[in-house]
Amino acid sequence: MAKMHENELAISETIVHSLIKSQCPSWANLPLKAIPSSGTDHALFCLGREYVVRLPRIHWAIESIIKEYDWVPKIAKFLRIPVAEPLFKGNPNLSYPWAWTVSKWHEGHNPSFEHKNEYELLAKDLAYFLNELHGIKLTNGPHSRRGIPLKEQDVETRKAIEELEGEIDVQYVTFLWNQLSHVPSWNKQPVWVHGDFLPGNILVQNNRLSAVIDFSDVGIGDPACDLIIAWSLLNPHSRRCFRQCIHLKCS
């Protein structure tokens, strides 16, 4: 996979095997294989048939690894759908400088965008999962960087829009942002959110939700950020089914 960031680490099977062998030797004889991923911050390796090793590629992903290890097992107890729950947190060695985790492997594949009306049941599964997640009562959770008011992202967003001059209609996108950034902020107590609820972070089997993975942006905040799945995956028909089942408790 081509590097996505400056100062990104190249992580080989040799490095991962050395970590496994020295820190969890009971798994050292399991086959190890790199997993192609659309994610940009972590490298993934299949360990045997039951586990996946997850290692930060870049320094800012270290915090998310630690956060997931601390919070995802607690969150998982409230959810009926399996999630990528870390089972082991490893330490750095001479070949690799940061914390890393081993999680249970879940079967399934990332869904492609819906072209026909095949995701009606999946849309309901997604809504029910979010209803459970958003209803979790765990105190002192970290704030998700995604569940914040849009106006707090104004400077970063305008800078990004300017950098896309010539590639997008900057004037029109700025017009849209001026409207969206003034949408009233969530006025309820923050709830638990996934924070990156995209097709690449869900697994499906037979068009039903089988697992949710990558909780890098998990935390508390405005649940609207998790609704991105409705536009990144579902067509209008299934999106209506999703909307009928989702409960944001806005009123």
ROPA-797283 format. One record per atom (N, C-alpha, C): residue in one letter; x, y, z. Coordinates in steps of 0.02 Angstrom, whole numbers, padded with zeros to 5 digits, always signed. Atoms other than C-alpha are relative to their C-alpha. Layout:
residues N
aXYZ ...
//
This chain:
residues 251
m+00042-00060+00000 m+00000+00000+00000 m+00044+00062+00000 a-00038-00061+00003 a+00066+00173-00044 a-00008+00039+00065 k+00003-00038-00061 k+00107+00287+00101 k-00049+00058-00007 m+00050-00053+00000 m-00031+00411+00147 m+00023+00061+00040 h-00022-00054-00044 h+00066+00517+00273 h+00076+00005-00001 e-00071-00008-00011 e+00239+00589+00295 e+00017-00033+00067 n-00024+00032-00061 n+00340+00497+00428 n-00040-00062+00019 e+00039+00061-00013 e+00227+00345+00411 e+00047-00060+00004 l-00042+00059-00007 l+00303+00181+00469 l-00017-00053-00052 a+00010+00061+00040 a+00327+00033+00353 a+00001-00059+00047 i+00007+00054-00049 i+00266-00117+00452 i-00004-00066-00037 s-00005+00064+00036 s+00316-00289+00389 s-00024-00058+00043 e+00019+00060-00037 e+00261-00464+00438 e+00056-00021+00048 t-00057+00016-00043 t+00436-00488+00510 t-00004+00039+00066 i+00007-00041-00060 i+00409-00344+00631 i-00056-00025+00044 v+00058+00022-00038 v+00238-00405+00682 v+00013-00067+00033 h-00016+00065-00028 h+00299-00582+00707 h+00046+00006+00060 s-00045-00009-00057 s+00438-00521+00822 s-00038+00024+00061 l+00041-00024-00055 l+00309-00430+00928 l-00041-00057+00030 i+00041+00056-00023 i+00196-00582+00937 i+00043-00051+00038 k-00043+00052-00029 k+00338-00702+00975 k+00025+00019+00069 s-00029-00021-00064 s+00409-00598+01118 s-00053+00015+00053 q+00049-00023-00049 q+00247-00538+01198 q-00061-00045+00010 c+00054+00049-00008 c+00115-00671+01166 c+00020-00064-00037 p-00029+00058+00034 p+00213-00828+01122 p-00048-00057-00015 s+00049+00053+00014 s+00060-00941+01129 s-00030+00007-00069 w+00026-00011+00068 w+00009-00863+00962 w+00056+00002-00052 a-00058-00011+00045 a+00184-00862+00886 a+00000-00047-00060 n-00001+00048+00055 n+00155-01015+00777 n-00059+00006-00048 l+00057-00010+00044 l-00006-00951+00699 l+00023+00036-00063 p-00018-00034+00062 p+00007-00897+00516 p-00018+00074+00004 l+00008-00073-00001 l+00022-00709+00490 l-00001+00026-00071 k+00006-00026+00068 k-00034-00614+00336 k-00028+00071+00002 a+00023-00069+00004 a-00054-00429+00296 a-00069+00002-00032 i+00068-00009+00026 i-00233-00372+00263 i-00003+00067-00037 p+00010-00064+00035 p-00262-00242+00126 p-00057+00038+00032 s+00050-00039-00034 s-00360-00100+00202 s-00004+00070-00030 s+00009-00068+00023 s-00433+00067+00148 s+00017+00051+00054 g-00018-00044-00054 g-00387+00138+00318 g+00070+00028-00010 t-00064-00035+00012 t-00242+00261+00324 t+00044+00003+00062 d-00038-00011-00061 d-00187+00260+00506 d+00028-00063+00031 h-00021+00062-00032 h-00165+00076+00550 h+00016-00054-00052 a-00014+00060+00040 a-00088-00081+00476 a-00034-00059+00033 l+00037+00058-00025 l-00187-00242+00493 l+00032-00064-00024 f-00028+00065+00016 f-00125-00421+00497 f-00045-00054+00028 c+00040+00057-00022 c-00228-00580+00505 c+00047-00049+00037 l-00039+00046-00040 l-00161-00694+00642 l-00040-00063+00010 g+00039+00060+00000 g-00220-00871+00617 g-00068+00013-00032 r+00068-00008+00026 r-00407-00884+00584 r-00046+00036+00048 e+00043-00027-00052 e-00469-00801+00742 e+00019+00071+00023 y-00023-00063-00028 y-00368-00642+00771 y+00024+00048-00054 v-00028-00050+00044 v-00315-00479+00690 v+00044+00046+00042 v-00048-00044-00034 v-00163-00376+00740 v-00007+00069-00031 r+00011-00069+00023 r-00184-00187+00728 r+00055+00044+00028 l-00058-00040-00021 l-00035-00069+00732 l-00004+00069-00031 p-00002-00068+00028 p-00028+00121+00713 p+00057+00007-00050 r-00051-00017+00049 r+00065+00178+00557 r+00031+00069+00014 i-00020-00070-00008 i+00078+00358+00616 i-00011+00018+00073 h-00001-00012-00072 h+00106+00436+00787 h-00067+00021+00029 w+00062-00024-00029 w-00065+00517+00805 w-00051-00056+00010 a+00047+00056-00009 a-00150+00346+00797 a+00013-00038+00065 i-00016+00036-00062 i-00068+00289+00960 i-00056+00009+00051 e+00052-00014-00050 e-00200+00374+01067 e-00062-00041-00012 s+00061+00037+00014 s-00341+00286+00977 s+00007-00074+00019 i-00013+00069-00019 i-00262+00115+01006 i-00012-00009+00076 i+00007+00003-00073 i-00254+00148+01194 i-00072+00011+00020 k+00071-00014-00015 k-00430+00221+01196 k-00044-00060-00015 e+00039+00059+00017 e-00502+00070+01106 e+00009-00055+00051 y-00013+00054-00047 y-00418-00050+01225 y-00035+00014+00067 d+00032-00019-00064 d-00488+00045+01375 d-00076-00002-00003 w+00072-00012+00001 w-00665+00075+01314 w-00041-00050-00040 v+00041+00043+00043 v-00721-00045+01177 v-00024-00063+00037 p+00028+00058-00037 p-00732-00199+01293 p-00058+00019+00045 k+00056-00022-00043 k-00845-00097+01409 k-00062+00013-00043 i+00056-00015+00045 i-00953-00038+01264 i-00030-00064-00028 a+00023+00062+00031 a-00964-00213+01189 a-00052-00037+00042 k+00046+00035-00044 k-01059-00276+01341 k-00072+00023-00010 f+00067-00027+00010 f-01207-00166+01291 f-00027-00011-00070 l+00018+00006+00071 l-01212-00215+01107 l-00013-00072-00020 r+00015+00068+00024 r-01291-00366+01022 r+00042-00018-00061 i-00043+00013+00058 i-01188-00347+00862 i+00072-00004+00023 p-00071+00005-00018 p-01007-00406+00880 p+00039+00062-00023 v-00044-00056+00018 v-00875-00269+00879 v+00072-00022+00007 a-00072+00016-00002 a-00686-00267+00859 a+00027+00015+00069 e-00019-00008-00070 e-00649-00292+01043 e+00073-00022+00010 p-00070+00019-00011 p-00463-00288+01087 p+00006-00052+00056 l-00012+00053-00049 l-00404-00444+01179 l+00067+00007+00035 f-00068-00006-00026 f-00222-00396+01206 f+00030+00065-00024 k-00036-00060+00019 k-00121-00236+01207 k+00074-00012+00008 g-00071+00012+00000 g+00061-00252+01160 g+00040+00064+00011 n-00046-00056-00012 n+00211-00142+01198 n+00049+00008-00056 p-00052-00009+00052 p+00347-00069+01086 p+00057-00049+00010 n-00065+00036-00006 n+00508-00163+01049 n+00051+00039-00042 l-00052-00035+00037 l+00668-00118+00958 l-00019+00014-00072 s+00020-00007+00070 s+00582-00137+00789 s-00062+00043-00010 y+00063-00036+00007 y+00418-00050+00826 y-00011+00044+00062 p-00004-00047-00057 p+00396+00106+00937 p-00064+00011+00041 w+00062-00020-00032 w+00212+00107+00992 w-00041-00060+00025 a+00046+00052-00021 a+00072+00011+01075 a-00039-00028-00060 w+00037+00034+00053 w-00027-00112+00968 w-00048-00049+00033 t+00050+00045-00030 t-00173-00232+00992 t-00012-00062-00043 v+00027+00059+00034 v-00239-00403+00949 v-00074-00004+00017 s+00073+00004-00009 s-00427-00417+00924 s-00026-00064-00032 k+00032+00058+00030 k-00547-00556+00880 k-00016+00015-00073 w+00017-00006+00071 w-00570-00584+00693 w-00074-00012-00009 h+00071+00009+00015 h-00748-00564+00628 h-00008-00011-00075 e+00012+00016+00070 e-00809-00639+00466 e-00046+00053-00031 g+00042-00046+00036 g-00889-00529+00334 g+00041+00041-00048 h-00034-00043+00048 h-00847-00400+00202 h-00029+00070+00003 n+00025-00069+00003 n-00863-00213+00179 n-00049+00006-00058 p+00049-00005+00054 p-01020-00174+00078 p+00017+00056-00048 s-00007-00054+00049 s-01014-00073-00082 s-00064+00041+00000 f+00058-00044+00000 f-01134+00070-00114 f-00060-00036-00031 e+00061+00035+00023 e-01313+00010-00139 e-00025+00028-00066 h+00026-00020+00065 h-01372+00013-00319 h-00073-00023-00011 k+00069+00023+00002 k-01532-00086-00298 k-00027+00001+00071 n+00030-00002-00067 n-01649-00108-00149 n+00016-00063+00040 e-00019+00061-00035 e-01548-00249-00071 e+00019+00011+00073 y-00025-00015-00067 y-01503-00160+00092 y-00054+00021+00050 e+00054-00021-00045 e-01673-00134+00172 e+00010-00029+00070 l-00011+00031-00066 l-01637-00258+00313 l+00065+00025+00031 l-00063-00027-00025 l-01459-00197+00329 l-00010+00069+00029 a+00014-00068-00024 a-01524-00019+00349 a-00030-00003+00070 k+00030+00008-00066 k-01629-00077+00496 k+00052-00024+00051 d-00053+00023-00044 d-01481-00171+00571 d+00044+00058+00023 l-00043-00056-00015 l-01376-00014+00561 l-00033+00048+00049 a+00037-00045-00045 a-01510+00092+00644 a-00005-00029+00070 y+00006+00031-00065 y-01536-00033+00784 y+00067-00001+00037 f-00067-00002-00031 f-01348-00043+00815 f+00013+00069+00029 l-00012-00068-00024 l-01337+00147+00829 l-00046+00017+00058 n+00044-00013-00056 n-01489+00153+00942 n+00029-00029+00065 e-00031+00031-00059 e-01401+00033+01062 e+00062+00039+00021 l-00061-00037-00016 l-01235+00125+01050 l-00015+00067+00032 h+00016-00067-00025 h-01311+00297+01076 h-00036-00002+00067 g+00035+00006-00064 g-01409+00231+01225 g+00042-00025+00057 i-00043+00027-00052 i-01260+00165+01322 i+00012+00052+00055 k-00012-00044-00058 k-01240+00238+01497 k+00067-00019+00033 l-00066+00007-00030 l-01054+00241+01534 l+00028+00070+00012 t-00021-00068-00016 t-00987+00394+01622 t+00075+00010-00011 n-00070-00021+00005 n-00823+00488+01602 n+00033-00023-00065 g-00029+00020+00064 g-00801+00436+01420 g+00037+00057-00033 p-00036-00052+00036 p-00681+00530+01306 p-00045+00032-00052 h+00038-00034+00052 h-00750+00657+01184 h+00025-00022-00069 s-00018+00017+00069 s-00754+00602+01003 s+00016+00063-00039 r-00018-00058+00039 r-00667+00720+00884 r-00051+00013-00056 r+00050-00008+00053 r-00811+00693+00762 r-00067+00025+00026 g+00065-00018-00026 g-00958+00726+00878 g-00003+00070+00029 i-00003-00069-00025 i-00927+00912+00898 i-00039+00046-00046 p+00037-00047+00044 p-01023+01064+00832 p+00040+00018-00062 l-00034-00015+00063 l-00983+01104+00651 l+00038+00066+00003 k-00034-00065-00003 k-00937+01283+00695 k+00070-00005+00030 e-00067+00010-00029 e-00789+01215+00793 e+00050-00026-00052 q-00043+00024+00053 q-00721+01144+00630 q+00005+00050-00058 d+00006-00050+00053 d-00742+01306+00533 d+00068+00016-00032 v-00066-00019+00027 v-00558+01354+00514 v+00029-00056-00041 e-00028+00058+00035 e-00503+01179+00465 e-00037-00013-00066 t+00040+00014+00059 t-00646+01158+00342 t+00012+00051-00055 r-00011-00052+00050 r-00620+01325+00254 r+00070-00007-00031 k-00068+00011+00026 k-00434+01287+00237 k+00000-00058-00051 a+00004+00057+00045 a-00475+01118+00158 a-00035+00018-00065 i+00036-00022+00060 i-00599+01198+00038 i+00046+00040-00046 e-00045-00042+00039 e-00470+01326-00018 e+00053-00042-00036 e-00051+00042+00029 e-00342+01189-00050 e-00026-00041-00059 l+00030+00038+00054 l-00464+01105-00170 l-00020+00044-00059 e+00013-00045+00056 e-00474+01256-00285 e+00022-00033-00066 g-00014+00031+00064 g-00483+01191-00464 g-00023-00072-00005 e+00024+00070+00000 e-00544+01018-00411 e-00074-00004+00016 i+00071-00002-00015 i-00714+01065-00342 i-00025+00071-00012 d+00030-00066+00005 d-00835+01211-00355 d+00006+00033+00068 v-00015-00029-00065 v-00759+01308-00211 v-00053+00049+00023 q+00050-00050-00017 q-00888+01447-00218 q-00064-00033+00026 y+00061+00034-00021 y-01035+01328-00206 y+00009-00037+00066 v-00013+00037-00061 v-00956+01219-00071 v+00005+00048+00060 t-00004-00051-00053 t-00917+01376+00031 t-00070+00024+00019 f+00069-00019-00012 f-01099+01428+00011 f-00035-00052+00044 l+00031+00053-00039 l-01156+01259+00078 l+00028+00000+00071 w-00030+00001-00067 w-01032+01266+00222 w-00025+00058+00042 n+00026-00057-00037 n-01092+01440+00271 n-00069-00015+00030 q+00065+00019-00026 q-01265+01366+00291 q+00005-00053+00054 l-00005+00056-00046 l-01216+01204+00376 l+00033+00018+00066 s-00037-00016-00060 s-01096+01281+00499 s-00041+00040+00050 h+00044-00037-00045 h-01239+01382+00573 h-00060-00042+00023 v+00053+00045-00025 v-01352+01232+00605 v+00006-00002+00076 p-00002+00001-00073 p-01399+01232+00790 p+00037-00062+00026 s-00039+00056-00028 s-01284+01123+00896 s-00046-00047+00039 w+00036+00049-00040 w-01344+00966+00984 w-00008+00027+00071 n+00012-00032-00065 n-01426+01029+01144 n-00018-00050+00055 k+00012+00051-00050 k-01442+00864+01236 k+00067-00021+00030 q-00062+00028-00027 q-01316+00770+01341 q+00036-00040-00055 p-00036+00039+00050 p-01178+00694+01232 p-00011-00074+00011 v+00010+00072-00003 v-01199+00510+01191 v+00060-00035-00030 w-00055+00039+00030 w-01080+00371+01141 w-00010-00005-00075 v+00003+00004+00073 v-01040+00378+00955 v+00060-00041-00025 h-00055+00035+00033 h-00935+00272+00839 h+00050+00050-00028 g-00042-00055+00024 g-00869+00428+00753 g+00028-00009-00070 d-00025+00012+00068 d-00818+00347+00588 d-00041-00056-00032 f+00046+00053+00019 f-00971+00245+00541 f-00010-00001-00076 l-00002+00003+00073 l-00929+00215+00358 l+00000-00073-00023 p+00001+00069+00025 p-00943+00060+00245 p+00064-00039+00015 g-00062+00034-00014 g-00760+00021+00275 g+00007-00024+00071 n-00004+00019-00071 n-00793+00000+00461 n-00059-00043+00023 i+00051+00049-00017 i-00941-00118+00452 i+00012-00063-00042 l-00005+00064+00035 l-00944-00301+00402 l-00070-00028-00009 v+00065+00029+00014 v-01092-00386+00320 v+00008-00071-00027 q+00007+00067+00030 q-01143-00563+00274 q-00072-00007-00022 n+00068+00007+00029 n-01291-00597+00160 n-00041+00064+00010 n+00032-00066-00005 n-01330-00410+00166 n-00030+00014+00068 r+00019-00015-00069 r-01351-00412+00355 r+00063+00020+00039 l-00057-00023-00040 l-01238-00325+00482 l+00027-00057+00042 s-00030+00054-00039 s-01116-00451+00556 s+00049+00024+00052 a-00047-00027-00049 a-00991-00340+00648 a+00015+00073-00016 v-00022-00069+00008 v-00931-00162+00674 v+00072+00004+00025 i-00071-00001-00015 i-00745-00125+00675 i+00026+00072+00003 d-00037-00064-00001 d-00619+00018+00696 d-00036+00054+00041 f+00030-00049-00045 f-00672+00120+00847 f+00050+00055+00018 s-00051-00051-00012 s-00530+00246+00829 s-00029+00066+00024 d+00030-00064-00017 d-00649+00393+00846 d-00058-00008+00050 v+00053+00011-00048 v-00762+00318+00979 v+00005+00052+00056 g+00002-00048-00054 g-00816+00435+01117 g-00070+00027+00008 i+00065-00030-00008 i-00959+00545+01171 i-00005+00064-00041 g+00009-00059+00041 g-01034+00683+01067 g-00070+00001-00031 d+00062-00008+00038 d-01172+00730+00944 d-00010-00063-00043 p+00010+00062+00038 p-01247+00568+00872 p-00009+00011-00075 a+00010-00012+00072 a-01278+00653+00704 a+00060-00022-00041 c-00059+00019+00039 c-01099+00611+00653 c-00005-00072-00025 d+00005+00070+00020 d-01145+00426+00644 d-00050-00011-00057 l+00049+00007+00054 l-01282+00460+00516 l+00033+00002-00069 i-00036-00001+00064 i-01148+00473+00381 i-00010-00065-00039 i+00009+00064+00034 i-01180+00289+00343 i-00060+00001-00046 a+00061-00002+00042 a-01352+00333+00271 a+00014+00027-00069 w-00016-00029+00065 w-01274+00435+00130 w+00060-00032-00033 s-00059+00031+00029 s-01112+00339+00107 s-00012-00072-00023 l+00013+00070+00016 l-01196+00169+00086 l-00069-00012-00030 l+00069+00017+00016 l-01385+00173+00065 l-00029+00042-00056 n+00037-00038+00050 n-01494+00222-00081 n-00063+00030+00032 p+00057-00034-00032 p-01652+00328-00052 p-00051-00046+00034 h+00049+00047-00029 h-01765+00177-00020 h+00024-00025+00068 s-00025+00027-00064 s-01655+00098+00114 s+00014+00056+00050 r-00011-00056-00045 r-01613+00269+00183 r-00064+00018+00038 r+00064-00012-00034 r-01798+00294+00221 r-00012-00052+00055 c+00007+00053-00051 c-01800+00127+00313 c+00044+00015+00060 f-00047-00018-00053 f-01648+00182+00412 f-00029+00057+00042 r+00026-00059-00035 r-01729+00348+00456 r-00060-00018+00044 q+00058+00020-00038 q-01888+00263+00515 q+00019-00037+00064 c-00020+00042-00057 c-01790+00153+00636 c+00049+00035+00048 i-00049-00034-00042 i-01659+00274+00703 i-00035+00044+00051 h+00030-00040-00053 h-01698+00360+00868 h+00055+00045+00029 l-00050-00047-00026 l-01593+00515+00902 l-00025+00038+00061 k+00027-00032-00060 k-01708+00577+01040 k+00013+00075-00001 c-00013-00072+00009 c-01699+00753+00973 c-00054+00043+00032 s+00054-00040-00026 s-01863+00807+01048 s-00020-00021+00070 
//
